[in-house]
Amino acid sequence: GPFDIAHGHSSKAGALLRLAARGSEAARLYTPHAPVTMDPTLSAGARFVYGTAERLLAHFCERIICVSVAERDHLASIGLPEGKLCVVHNGIKSLPATDRDASRRQLQLDPDTVCFGFVGRISHQKAVDRMISAFAMARSRMGNAHLAIIGDGPLLDEMQSLASKLGIARDVTFTGHANGIEMMAGFDVFVLPSRYEGLPYVLLEAAASGLPIITTDVGGAGVVVQNGENGYVLPEQNVELLADRLTELARNDELRRAMSARSAQIAHEFSVDRMVADTVDVYDEVLAARA
């Protein structure tokens, strides 16, 4: 230092920064990016412990920047001071050029195969198990369809075993770690069935890639996915409805094209320049209040 602003991102980094910067002249800010207290499966004991930590640490910062209104409302509901909470939606740069044919060759897809794809960490939060179960449930109704799961994580082996157990191992490709944006070029529909989220960048990347999106009603999903326009926002635990939506989009080329065009339009609203400008406005507000 000396610094005017110290800004921590994610729960662990935010906690460390707010404690480490005590006694310095820097204004401290924190962006949670979906705190674990948003997990609906969290036990009451764990919810109390993590919620107490968030409440205590809130005393050691001037602002908490939430990436969605849903995240802000959640933090207010567990007792964080509303006067410190504000919202700045995530934003992304223009995506690099991609090659659809190369991606589909890598995934070994026929030209007429409808590819449903996921990109992310294969973890409890992302609920890949629900996506595999829904795909298995809908498989006989979809015609020539395939599921591509891009990413690595602690549940990778378990999810591969689940696909085998459900009899769809031939119809599911697990790539492990790969360039998500490049692989998205080969998708026809993007699926993110998370148990909880803030406002994931991958949804913005999927929209900017011009993909119809199926996701769950968690965090800021409804900011990026306008239900029925560029995809579907589904109840978080409804695997049967997810299977129905997979079937619908697999069968309807015209609907996929319409949703694809709408996703590309929506993506323009989430630029990195807008995110930076909104964040700097928060910095200015904090520093002006200090002055």
C-alpha positions in Angstrom: 0.0 0.0 0.0 -1.1 2.5 0.9 -4.4 1.7 -1.0 -7.6 3.6 -1.1 -9.7 0.5 -1.8 -9.2 -3.2 -0.8 -11.8 -5.5 -2.5 -12.1 -9.2 -1.8 -13.9 -11.6 -4.0 -15.5 -14.9 -2.8 -16.2 -15.9 0.8 -12.7 -17.1 1.8 -10.8 -14.3 0.1 -13.3 -11.7 1.3 -12.9 -12.9 4.9 -9.0 -12.9 4.7 -8.9 -9.5 3.1 -11.3 -7.8 5.6 -9.3 -9.2 8.5 -5.9 -8.5 7.0 -6.7 -4.9 6.1 -7.8 -4.0 9.6 -5.9 -1.0 10.8 -5.0 0.1 7.3 -6.4 3.2 5.6 -8.0 1.2 2.8 -11.8 1.1 2.5 -12.8 -2.6 2.5 -15.3 -4.1 0.1 -16.5 -7.6 -0.5 -18.2 -9.5 -3.3 -19.4 -13.0 -2.1 -20.2 -14.6 -5.5 -22.9 -16.9 -4.1 -22.1 -17.5 -0.4 -22.5 -21.1 0.8 -25.5 -19.9 2.9 -27.5 -19.9 -0.3 -27.2 -23.7 -0.6 -30.8 -25.0 0.1 -29.3 -28.4 1.3 -27.1 -26.8 4.0 -27.8 -28.2 7.4 -29.2 -25.9 10.1 -26.0 -26.1 12.1 -23.8 -25.2 9.1 -26.1 -22.4 8.1 -25.8 -20.9 11.6 -22.0 -21.1 11.6 -21.6 -19.6 8.1 -24.3 -17.1 8.6 -22.7 -15.9 11.9 -19.3 -15.6 10.2 -20.9 -13.4 7.4 -22.7 -11.2 10.0 -19.5 -10.7 12.0 -17.3 -10.0 9.0 -19.8 -7.5 7.7 -18.7 -5.1 10.4 -15.3 -5.0 8.8 -16.2 -3.5 5.5 -17.9 -0.5 4.0 -19.8 -2.2 1.2 -20.8 -5.7 0.1 -21.3 -5.8 -3.7 -23.8 -8.5 -4.7 -23.9 -9.8 -8.3 -27.7 -10.1 -8.3 -30.8 -8.9 -6.5 -31.4 -12.4 -5.3 -28.0 -12.5 -3.7 -28.6 -9.2 -2.0 -32.0 -10.3 -0.7 -30.5 -13.5 0.6 -27.7 -11.7 2.5 -30.3 -9.2 4.0 -32.4 -12.2 5.1 -29.6 -13.7 7.1 -29.0 -10.4 8.9 -26.4 -8.5 7.0 -26.9 -4.7 7.2 -29.0 -3.6 4.2 -27.2 -0.2 4.1 -24.0 -1.9 3.1 -25.5 -4.1 0.4 -25.6 -3.0 -3.3 -25.9 -4.8 -6.6 -23.5 -4.8 -9.6 -24.3 -7.4 -12.2 -21.4 -9.4 -13.7 -20.2 -8.5 -17.2 -18.0 -10.1 -19.8 -15.8 -9.0 -22.7 -16.7 -9.9 -26.3 -16.0 -13.6 -26.8 -13.2 -14.7 -29.1 -14.0 -16.3 -32.4 -14.8 -20.0 -32.1 -15.1 -23.0 -34.5 -18.4 -24.9 -34.2 -17.2 -27.7 -36.6 -14.0 -28.2 -34.6 -15.8 -28.4 -31.3 -18.3 -30.9 -32.7 -15.5 -33.0 -34.2 -13.9 -33.1 -30.7 -17.2 -34.2 -29.2 -17.6 -36.7 -32.0 -21.1 -35.4 -32.9 -23.0 -36.1 -36.1 -24.2 -33.0 -38.0 -27.9 -33.8 -37.1 -27.2 -34.5 -33.4 -28.7 -32.0 -30.9 -26.1 -31.4 -28.3 -27.0 -30.3 -24.7 -24.0 -29.0 -22.9 -22.8 -28.0 -19.5 -19.6 -26.1 -18.6 -18.4 -25.8 -15.0 -17.1 -27.4 -11.9 -18.6 -30.8 -11.3 -19.7 -30.3 -7.7 -22.7 -30.5 -5.4 -23.5 -26.9 -6.2 -23.9 -27.4 -9.9 -26.3 -30.4 -9.6 -24.9 -32.3 -12.6 -26.6 -35.4 -11.2 -30.0 -33.8 -11.9 -29.0 -33.0 -15.5 -27.8 -36.6 -16.1 -31.0 -38.0 -14.6 -33.2 -35.7 -16.6 -31.4 -36.6 -19.8 -31.8 -40.3 -19.1 -35.5 -39.7 -18.4 -36.0 -37.9 -21.7 -33.5 -39.9 -23.9 -36.1 -42.1 -25.7 -38.2 -39.0 -26.6 -35.5 -36.8 -28.0 -34.3 -38.6 -31.1 -30.6 -38.0 -31.9 -29.4 -36.1 -28.9 -26.2 -36.0 -26.9 -25.0 -34.5 -23.5 -21.6 -32.9 -23.2 -20.2 -32.2 -19.8 -17.2 -29.9 -19.9 -15.2 -29.5 -16.7 -13.6 -31.3 -13.8 -14.4 -31.5 -10.1 -14.8 -33.7 -7.0 -17.9 -35.5 -8.4 -16.5 -36.3 -11.8 -16.1 -40.1 -11.2 -19.5 -40.3 -9.5 -21.2 -38.6 -12.4 -19.6 -40.9 -14.9 -20.8 -43.9 -12.8 -24.3 -42.4 -12.7 -24.4 -42.1 -16.5 -23.4 -45.8 -16.8 -25.9 -46.8 -14.2 -28.7 -45.1 -16.1 -27.7 -46.7 -19.3 -26.7 -43.5 -21.2 -22.9 -43.7 -21.0 -22.7 -43.8 -24.9 -24.8 -40.6 -25.1 -22.7 -38.6 -22.6 -19.3 -37.1 -23.1 -17.1 -36.0 -20.2 -14.2 -34.0 -21.5 -12.5 -33.1 -18.2 -10.8 -29.8 -18.1 -11.2 -27.9 -21.4 -11.7 -24.4 -22.8 -15.4 -23.9 -22.0 -16.0 -21.1 -24.5 -14.5 -23.1 -27.4 -16.5 -26.2 -26.5 -19.7 -24.2 -26.2 -19.5 -23.5 -29.9 -20.5 -27.1 -30.5 -23.6 -27.0 -28.3 -27.2 -26.5 -29.4 -28.5 -25.8 -25.9 -26.8 -24.9 -22.6 -27.9 -26.4 -19.3 -27.1 -25.2 -15.8 -29.2 -27.0 -13.2 -27.5 -25.4 -10.1 -28.7 -25.7 -6.5 -27.6 -22.1 -5.8 -25.8 -19.3 -7.7 -25.1 -15.6 -7.5 -24.9 -14.6 -11.2 -22.5 -17.1 -12.9 -20.3 -15.9 -15.7 -21.0 -19.1 -17.6 -24.6 -18.0 -18.1 -23.4 -14.8 -19.7 -20.9 -16.7 -21.9 -23.6 -19.1 -23.0 -25.9 -16.2 -23.9 -23.1 -14.4 -25.7 -22.5 -17.7 -27.6 -26.1 -17.5 -28.8 -27.3 -20.5 -27.0 -30.8 -21.3 -25.7 -30.4 -21.8 -21.9 -32.1 -24.1 -19.5 -31.3 -23.2 -15.9 -32.8 -23.2 -12.4 -34.6 -20.5 -10.5 -31.6 -19.6 -8.3 -29.6 -16.4 -7.8 -29.6 -14.1 -10.8 -30.7 -16.7 -13.4 -33.8 -14.7 -14.3 -31.6 -11.7 -15.1 -29.9 -13.5 -18.0 -32.6 -16.1 -19.0 -36.0 -14.6 -19.7 -38.3 -17.6 -19.3 -39.8 -18.7 -22.7 -37.8 -16.1 -24.7 -34.2 -17.3 -24.7 -34.6 -20.4 -22.6 -36.3 -21.7 -19.5 -35.9 -21.0 -15.8 -37.1 -24.1 -13.9 -37.9 -24.9 -10.2 -34.6 -26.0 -8.6 -35.7 -29.6 -7.8 -38.0 -30.5 -10.7 -36.1 -33.1 -12.7 -39.2 -34.2 -14.5 -39.8 -30.7 -15.9 -36.2 -30.4 -16.9 -36.6 -33.7 -18.9 -39.7 -32.2 -20.6 -37.8 -29.0 -21.6 -34.9 -31.0 -22.9 -37.3 -33.0 -25.0 -39.1 -29.9 -26.3 -35.9 -28.2 -27.4 -34.5 -31.4 -28.9 -37.5 -31.7 -31.1 -38.0 -28.0 -32.1 -35.3 -26.5 -34.4 -37.3 -23.3 -34.9 -37.7 -22.7 -31.2 -34.0 -23.2 -30.7 -33.1 -20.7 -33.4 -35.5 -18.1 -32.0 -34.1 -18.5 -28.5 -30.6 -18.4 -29.8 -31.1 -15.0 -31.4 -32.7 -13.6 -28.2 -29.8 -14.8 -26.1 -27.3 -13.0 -28.3 -29.4 -9.8 -27.8 -29.6 -10.1 -24.1 -25.8 -10.7 -23.8 -25.1 -7.2 -25.0 -26.6 -5.8 -21.7 -23.8 -7.5 -19.7 -20.6 -5.9 -20.9 -17.5 -5.7 -18.8 -17.3 -2.0 -19.4 -20.7 -1.5 -17.7 -19.6 -3.8 -14.8 -16.4 -1.8 -14.3 -18.2 1.6 -14.4 -20.8 0.4 -11.9 -18.1 -0.9 -9.6 -16.1 2.3 -9.8 -19.3 4.2 -8.9 -19.5 2.2 -5.7 -15.8 3.0 -5.0 -16.4 6.7 -5.5 -19.4 6.6 -3.2 -17.5 4.9 -0.4 -14.5 7.3 -0.7 -16.8 10.3 -0.8 -18.5 9.1 2.4 -15.1 8.7 4.0 -14.1 12.2 3.0 
